[in-house]
Amino acid sequence: MDEAIHITIDGRRAEARAGETILTVARRLGIEIPTLCHHESLAPYAACRVCLVEAEINGRTDLVPSCQYPACEGLTVSTNSPAVVDARRVVLELLLARCPASEVVRDLAARFGVTETPYPSDDPDQTCILCGLCVRACAQQIGAAAIGFARRGIDRTVGTPFDAASDACIGCMACVEVCPTGHIRSIDDGPLRRMETWHTELQLAPCPACGRPFAPVKQLAELAQRLGEWPEGENICPQCRRGRTAERLAEASKLTAAMDKSSL
């Protein structure tokens, strides 16, 4: 068993396990550290830098991204020092300049007193902060790698190859779920799922129980390949699944009532 690592966060002593980050330990203590590019199911990326904290070890103090910096014996962390607050404000000014249309960025910036930015904005409608969550979710969790980064510097973007419809996209919407700013748009339109941000349309399969289109054919095929065979009752739409669950609960309730009556 690994020995506990002892660190101090905002004056509070805490134990950490090998491999844990400052952010993980802080959240376990109930200490809030803002993040935009972090998701617990994905490897740390430290893209947004909003989670910067002040870390002191062996007499040296640095501003470090808490989502990526590992806990180590004797580490002392401040999550809200003047240096941390100033650094976050600068980061949020830059994010506000990049994504003036993002309500999430504006709200987070306002929490730190940043309501405007001294930096010019190239696109007043931009909402993508280049956090990479969608790219990593598609590659690491789904295994599709349908999207990725293109170009460099201020011209960097996220999209499909050549901004064309993607043959690799299965329409699972993992990218939509992890996007922190709502930049990625998807809509189900009759028999089609339109991944509008990725210029991709996918055919929806009808539910075997009710006939309503409910999931992309590609996604169901991928799941079937991974599972080998579908668990009974799982290859139907959420509405029908809820209905079947309600029926099972009703039957279980009747059975319980009958057993209670017979025991009297």
C-alpha positions in Angstrom: 0.0 0.0 0.0 1.4 3.4 -0.9 2.3 5.7 1.9 0.1 8.8 2.4 1.5 12.1 1.1 1.0 15.1 3.4 0.3 18.5 1.9 -1.3 21.7 3.1 -3.9 23.6 1.0 -5.1 27.0 2.2 -3.8 26.2 5.7 -5.6 22.8 5.9 -3.6 19.7 6.2 -4.6 16.9 3.9 -3.5 13.4 2.8 -3.0 12.6 -0.8 -2.3 9.4 -2.7 0.5 8.9 -5.2 -0.5 10.3 -8.5 -3.2 12.6 -7.2 -3.1 16.2 -8.3 -3.6 19.3 -6.3 -7.0 19.8 -7.9 -8.2 16.3 -6.8 -7.1 16.8 -3.2 -8.6 20.3 -3.1 -12.0 19.1 -4.3 -12.0 16.4 -1.7 -11.5 19.1 0.9 -14.4 21.1 -0.6 -12.0 23.8 -1.8 -13.2 25.3 -5.0 -10.7 25.9 -7.8 -12.2 27.0 -11.1 -11.5 25.0 -14.3 -12.6 25.0 -17.9 -10.5 22.4 -19.6 -10.6 19.7 -16.9 -12.8 16.6 -17.0 -12.3 13.7 -14.5 -12.6 11.0 -17.2 -9.8 12.5 -19.3 -6.1 13.0 -18.7 -5.1 16.5 -17.5 -4.3 18.9 -20.2 -3.7 22.3 -18.5 -4.9 24.3 -21.5 -7.0 27.0 -19.9 -4.8 27.9 -17.0 -7.8 29.1 -15.0 -6.9 26.6 -12.2 -3.6 28.2 -11.4 -2.5 28.0 -7.8 0.5 29.0 -5.8 2.6 26.0 -4.8 5.6 26.1 -2.4 8.1 23.2 -2.0 11.6 23.3 -0.7 11.5 27.1 -0.3 10.5 27.7 -3.9 7.2 29.1 -4.9 5.6 28.9 -8.4 2.3 29.4 -10.1 1.2 25.9 -11.3 -1.9 24.4 -13.0 -3.6 22.5 -10.2 -5.2 20.0 -12.6 -1.8 18.7 -13.6 0.6 19.3 -10.7 1.1 16.2 -8.6 0.8 16.2 -4.8 4.2 15.6 -3.1 5.3 15.4 0.5 5.6 18.8 2.2 3.8 20.7 -0.5 2.1 23.9 0.6 -0.6 25.3 -1.7 -2.5 28.6 -1.8 -5.6 28.7 -4.0 -6.6 32.3 -3.5 -3.5 34.4 -2.9 -3.0 37.8 -4.5 -0.6 36.3 -7.0 -3.2 33.6 -7.9 -6.0 36.1 -8.2 -4.0 38.4 -10.4 -2.8 35.6 -12.7 -6.4 34.3 -13.1 -7.6 37.8 -14.0 -5.0 38.0 -16.7 -6.0 34.6 -18.0 -9.7 35.5 -18.0 -8.9 38.8 -19.8 -7.3 36.7 -22.6 -10.1 34.2 -22.7 -12.6 37.1 -22.8 -10.8 38.6 -25.7 -10.9 35.2 -27.5 -14.5 34.3 -26.7 -16.5 37.4 -26.0 -19.7 35.5 -27.0 -19.2 32.8 -24.4 -21.6 33.3 -21.4 -19.6 30.8 -19.4 -16.4 32.8 -19.9 -18.1 36.1 -19.1 -19.7 34.7 -15.9 -16.4 33.2 -14.7 -14.5 36.4 -15.5 -17.1 38.5 -13.7 -16.5 36.4 -10.5 -13.0 37.8 -10.5 -14.0 41.3 -11.3 -13.1 41.1 -15.0 -16.0 42.6 -17.1 -13.9 43.9 -20.0 -10.6 43.1 -21.6 -7.7 45.3 -22.7 -6.9 42.9 -25.6 -8.5 43.0 -29.0 -11.0 40.4 -30.1 -10.8 39.0 -33.6 -14.2 37.3 -33.6 -17.1 38.7 -31.5 -19.1 35.5 -32.0 -16.4 33.1 -31.0 -17.2 30.6 -28.1 -14.4 28.0 -28.5 -11.7 28.4 -25.9 -9.5 25.7 -27.5 -9.6 23.6 -24.3 -9.3 20.4 -26.3 -11.9 18.5 -24.2 -13.8 17.5 -27.3 -10.7 16.3 -29.2 -9.5 14.3 -26.2 -12.9 12.8 -25.5 -13.3 11.7 -29.1 -9.9 10.1 -29.2 -9.4 8.8 -25.7 -12.9 7.7 -24.7 -14.6 7.0 -28.1 -11.6 6.0 -30.1 -12.9 7.8 -33.2 -10.5 10.8 -33.5 -13.0 12.4 -35.8 -11.9 15.9 -34.8 -8.6 17.6 -34.0 -6.6 20.8 -33.9 -5.6 22.6 -37.1 -3.2 25.5 -37.7 -1.1 27.2 -35.1 -1.0 30.3 -32.9 -3.9 32.7 -33.1 -5.2 30.8 -36.1 -5.6 27.6 -34.2 -9.0 25.9 -34.6 -10.8 22.7 -33.7 -12.6 20.8 -36.4 -12.8 17.9 -38.8 -10.1 17.3 -41.4 -10.4 20.1 -44.1 -13.6 21.2 -42.3 -15.5 18.6 -44.3 -18.0 16.0 -43.2 -16.4 13.4 -41.1 -16.6 9.7 -41.9 -15.1 8.8 -38.5 -17.8 10.6 -36.5 -20.4 8.2 -35.0 -22.6 11.0 -33.6 -22.3 9.9 -30.0 -22.3 13.6 -28.8 -19.5 13.0 -26.3 -17.9 16.2 -27.7 -21.2 18.1 -27.0 -21.3 16.8 -23.4 -17.8 17.8 -22.4 -17.7 21.2 -24.2 -17.6 23.7 -21.3 -18.9 26.7 -23.3 -21.6 25.2 -25.5 -19.6 25.8 -28.7 -20.4 22.5 -30.2 -23.9 22.3 -31.7 -25.9 19.2 -32.5 -29.6 18.7 -33.4 -31.8 15.7 -34.2 -33.9 16.6 -37.2 -36.3 13.8 -38.1 -34.3 10.8 -39.2 -31.0 12.7 -39.1 -28.6 13.9 -36.4 -26.9 17.0 -37.6 -23.5 17.6 -35.9 -23.6 21.2 -37.2 -20.2 22.3 -35.8 -18.5 19.4 -37.6 -20.5 19.7 -40.9 -21.6 16.1 -40.4 -25.0 14.4 -40.8 -25.8 10.9 -39.5 -28.7 8.6 -40.1 -30.7 7.8 -37.0 -31.9 4.2 -36.4 -35.6 3.7 -35.5 -36.4 2.3 -32.0 -37.4 -1.4 -32.4 -40.2 -0.8 -29.8 -41.8 2.4 -31.0 -40.3 3.3 -34.3 -39.0 6.8 -33.3 -35.5 7.7 -34.6 -33.3 7.7 -31.5 -29.6 7.0 -32.1 -27.1 7.1 -35.0 -26.8 3.9 -37.0 -23.0 4.3 -36.7 -23.1 4.6 -33.0 -25.3 1.6 -32.5 -23.0 -0.5 -34.8 -19.9 0.6 -32.8 -21.6 -0.3 -29.5 -22.7 -3.7 -30.9 -19.2 -4.4 -31.9 -17.8 -3.5 -28.5 -20.5 -5.4 -26.5 -20.6 -8.5 -28.7 -24.4 -8.6 -28.2 -26.9 -6.1 -26.8 -28.1 -6.7 -23.2 -31.8 -7.5 -23.3 -34.0 -4.4 -23.6 -31.0 -2.0 -24.0 -31.2 -1.3 -27.8 -34.3 0.8 -27.5 -34.9 4.5 -27.1 -34.7 6.2 -23.7 -38.5 6.8 -23.6 -39.3 3.1 -24.2 -36.5 2.1 -21.7 -38.1 4.3 -19.0 -41.5 2.8 -19.8 -40.2 -0.7 -19.4 -38.5 0.2 -16.2 -41.8 1.6 -14.9 -43.6 -1.6 -15.9 -41.0 -3.7 -14.0 -41.3 -1.5 -10.9 -45.1 -1.8 -11.0 -44.9 -5.6 -11.3 -42.4 -5.7 -8.5 -44.7 -3.5 -6.3 -47.6 -5.8 -7.0 -45.5 -8.9 -6.2 -44.4 -7.3 -2.9 -47.9 -6.4 -2.0 -49.1 -9.9 -2.7 -46.3 -11.4 -0.6 -47.1 -9.1 2.3 -50.8 -10.0 2.0 -50.1 -13.7 2.0 -48.0 -13.4 5.1 -50.8 -11.9 7.2 
